[in-house]
Amino acid sequence: MVSKSSQNWKYVIIILLFLGWSIGNFDRFFMNYAILGISKDLQLSASQTGIVLSSFFAGYALMQIPGGWLADRFGFRKIIIIAVFAWSVFTIMSGMAWSFISLILIRFLFGLGEGSFFPSASKGIASWFPQNERSRAMSFMLTSGAIMGVLTPIIGTQSMQSVGWRMIFYIAGAIGIIFVLLYVFFLKERKGSTVGITGITGITENPAKSKAPLREVLKTPIIWNLFIAYFAIYAVQWGLMAWMPTYLVEARNLDLTSVGYISAIPAFTGIIAMLASGYILDKLHEGKDKVIAAIFAVLTAIFLYLMAFAPNIAMFTVYQSVVTVFMSFNITLIISAPLKMLSEEVVGTANGFINTGAQFAGVLTPMLIGFLVDAFDGSYTVAFIMLIMFALMCAISLFLIGSKKEVPTFNENIS
């Protein structure tokens, strides 16, 4: 039986995860605005800019599966503390970059540092929250990204003009170090949760002798569908986030201050959409949620087309806000599905694998857009067409998920 104090502490845990993911998202998102100054200072081409934006995701993607496996084996608390410390150090070092190569290396290491936070946080949510509350808990944590999507454009563009991009990286890194101390004192594992792998009896085995069944996770068709869907929807997400500031300046002729305020509008919409999606998903019957998400992915493709050919910046912003609403529902569904389908002891591993798809998209999409913009003499039309194709890929993958597919009980496969 779970004590009342333990039930209440789950709210402390989710707030800590929310705050940590907020600073992590700021560190990531700010680069999309800092790159305007960095490209000028370091004289980067569009292709080089794309490589810089993708270098973070290369490291981040590599740490998804190891990060989830480590959280399943040693507990989410230790891994999160290490992750926050590591990314804070490399955030500070981002402000010290002196060349194209140094920036790529630093951002790659920053990605490695941050990569284990999300699968570890998924493990923490599965540990502290009952199944029928996990979508809401996950959507609350993910809302930090939407909130930072509102604040980062405003804070980032204004501060770049006052103190410069280097100083912002120093300040953000220092705040991250403070969060490390906060986690050391207040982040806790739930008593009786599975640190290591739990057998059918519920008795925790020695984690040194147990292995999260990644091989069994990879045999599950639903996991692959979710992997592909998450890759595709995040190809759209990262493509828009990484290149939208540059697009608004170069293609729509906006100044930096206007870019900050306009970029905040769709992000604000995303806050509401993310919170609502978690509540709705916890209420929907299994199977119906995936069909709705697939339809939303098709609608995402339609509104991306409207964005590409919007006659003015007002309509462009409206269309982008609608795209944000549809993507918020898809993102919440995909990443909370394993928390409901799988047993707690493999959630970190499964979500680490699925989130790897999203980060591969982060590696691929910014670079591809950079190359396409260079290849088509500064035109972004082909880049939008590519994002539309990714949205349709997400829809197909979600449509292929059948509600009656069996999900294996991984405990049975562990010796």
RAWO-V785076 format. One record per helix or strand of 3 or more residues. SS is the DSSP state (helix for helix, strand for strand). FROM is the first residue (numbers start at 0). TO is the last residue. If there is no record, write none. Layout:
BEGIN
ss-><SS,SS>
from-><FROM,FROM>
to-><TO,TO>
END
This chain:
BEGIN
ss-><helix,helix,helix,helix,helix,helix,helix,helix,helix,helix,helix,helix,helix,helix,helix>
from-><3,45,75,99,130,164,206,213,220,255,287,312,343,380,409>
to-><41,73,93,127,161,185,208,217,249,282,307,340,374,398,412>
END
